[in-house]
Amino acid sequence: MPSEPWLETYRGTVFRWEVDHNDHFTVAYYLARIADAGRAMLHAVGAAPAPTMDCFINYRRELRTGDVMHVSTGVIAVDGESLLLGHKIFDSASDELCTTAEQRVGAKLGADSRAVAESRRVTWDGPAREVRPRPRHLDRLLDAARDTVKPHEVDVTGQLALSAAVHRFSASNAHVLTTFGLTPVYMREQRRGFSTFEFQLAMAGEVQPGDVLVVRSGLVHVGNSSMQIFHLMTDARTGTEVASLHQSGVHFDQERRRPAPLPDDLRARALAIYGL
């Protein structure tokens, strides 16, 4: 059995093509690292690759082009036929904690794998997860993304890769923001962006290459600078749910690298459009 429950499950860097319009590591590639870390831990406990059921992610500190990072992973809980993993993403140069993630995987563990998983149990000190109910009026969501599943986007479990799901949600997010004036032109001219600080991601059914996916999205909360957006991804042919995401973020000043208040006229427009 391991003498130390925490396991290093990823080590790498932020490549230039993984940076978004805010000039920092984009959320889809965080999910790619989390997927790698989860599979590394499953391998370490002797379990087969397993689909992700949900993720709760808290983004604390930016990573930017060229930054080096590593991920430490432990087991938070072993529940029936699922395993709850805790991931901590660190800036390797400063050893600062950048992101925490809880990832539940549908792992079927034999007696030996369960014993190893139990030996990897850690005391988890990540932020508490607030229950966020779905919007009552899904008919108010707008069509925000539509495309097909590419062969390379299906992972070894038959599930849409986490990063592929989040790339679609990021595109949908941009369409939602545009409806009330946070357009790409506004973002460029005012040096503003939308910076995510929390994800609550749920993954559902399997996909096949060529499946047409539709994302419907809408604003569910507006604060002084913060916003929450709900996304629902379905198979366009069958209506089967593929994934959903509660995304929380802020109106972001790209020069000062901090949240900025929403202009009053844009905030009022957002409240009116989405009935908030």
Secondary structure, 3 states (H helix, E strand, C coil): CCCCCCEEEEEEECCHHHECCCCCECHHHHHHHHHHHHHHHHHHHCCCCCCEEEEEEEECCCCCCCCEEEEEEEEEEEECCEEEEEEEEEECCCCEEEEEEEEEECCCCCHHHHHHHHHCECCCCCCCCCCCCCCCCHHHCEEEEEEECCHHHECCCCCECHHHHHHHHHHHHHHHHHHCCCCHHHHHHHCEEEEEEEEEEEECCCCCCCCEEEEEEEEEEECCCEEEEEEEEEECCCCCEEEEEEEEEEEEECCCCEECCCCHHHHHHHHHHCCC
